[in-house]
Amino acid sequence: MAYIEQHSAGLSAPVKVGLIGSGWMGAFHAESIARRVPGAILAAIADPNVESAQALAQSLGTGKVTADAADILADPEIDAVVIASPARFHSALITQAAAAGKHVFCEKPAGQGLDELDAALAAVEKAGVHFQIGFNRRYADDFQAAKKDLAAGVAGQPQLLRSLTRDPGTGSIPNAARVPAWTVFLETLIHDFDTLNWFNEGAEPVEVYAVADALVEPELRDQGFLDTAVVTIRYSNGAIAVAEANFSALYGYDIRGEVFGSKGMVQAGRATETAARRYTAEGLSADTPRLNVELFRQAYTDELADFAATVRAQRDGTPPPSGAFSLTPGAADARRALAMALACIESVKQGGPVAVAAAPVALRDDARAGV
């Protein structure tokens, strides 16, 4: 009996993705694209550390490796890029990728200043490419369930909101002296800011008051290192939110969100890995996640699947994915969260509340339209 011949008629061609940056998060994204994201192919990897990029490429069966991201941007076969380089390069790479006609997925933050980010997002708008920022909590099942309830009005008018990030630790922070200044706001709490903005959709953050210190590594306080922070946020609809972060939770990775409103309360997240509990003579116990790629493994995959599906839809002229609530974090979301992080930095410096810089009118209009 002969094999039955298969063909791809009617199937959309996969999105060919180039990865820029093969460090911790870049390597995980590479694995997700190569092994778990439907309709996407990891076509190339760029990293100045060529040996690392080559090892990653070999493990995933990717044929193209380069030390220069420009090679990926100039490759006509590549449809999109995933930017996972150090944050100081993000805005420039977004600008260059958009100019090259590549769709862009960028890890947070999308920039380190509003001027550079505004220029990058203007390049995205001009090129007409799809842009997505890596706010992965939107893709976690429990956060999506909470958002669905909020969109349906279960909690009513939001009044009090809360989001927290407690990174797993041992009581000390390895290589803490090498952590870039203001990381607690620009790379940690920026996730919480997006969660709060998403949960309080339609309102704008207008003011923040941030308090931060080095409580895990107090000997680094004089060097400007911060490992603990609490931020109070006021929104245009009157809601008040609190975001908090710490870099060393001995019990594991702890990510949670909450909205209290006029009709009730909605919560998301838990400190345990599963709902399983052990009741023994020693008491109650449960497993807790110790890595972001453990806690958010599926969310990291799903955000890239959403990105690939939207790129395919835009390329093929078909309707983009849609659902019961807004999901994909785009340009306005990237800017809004960065503006909050930068306002927090100024708040710590000044010791008081600071206004959040408003987005350009065009960007606000795009956000309302769901762009």
Beta strands, then each sheet from edge to edge (+ up, - down):
strand 1: 15-20
strand 2: 40-46
strand 3: 64-66
strand 4: 80-83
strand 5: 103-106
strand 6: 131-133
strand 7: 158-168
strand 8: 205-213
strand 9: 228-235
strand 10: 240-249
strand 11: 254-261
strand 12: 265-268
strand 13: 278-280
strand 14: 283-285
strand 15: 354-355
sheet 1: 3+ 2+ 1+ 4+ 5+ 6+
sheet 2: 12+ 11- 7+ 10+ 9- 8+ 15-
sheet 3: 13+ 14-
end
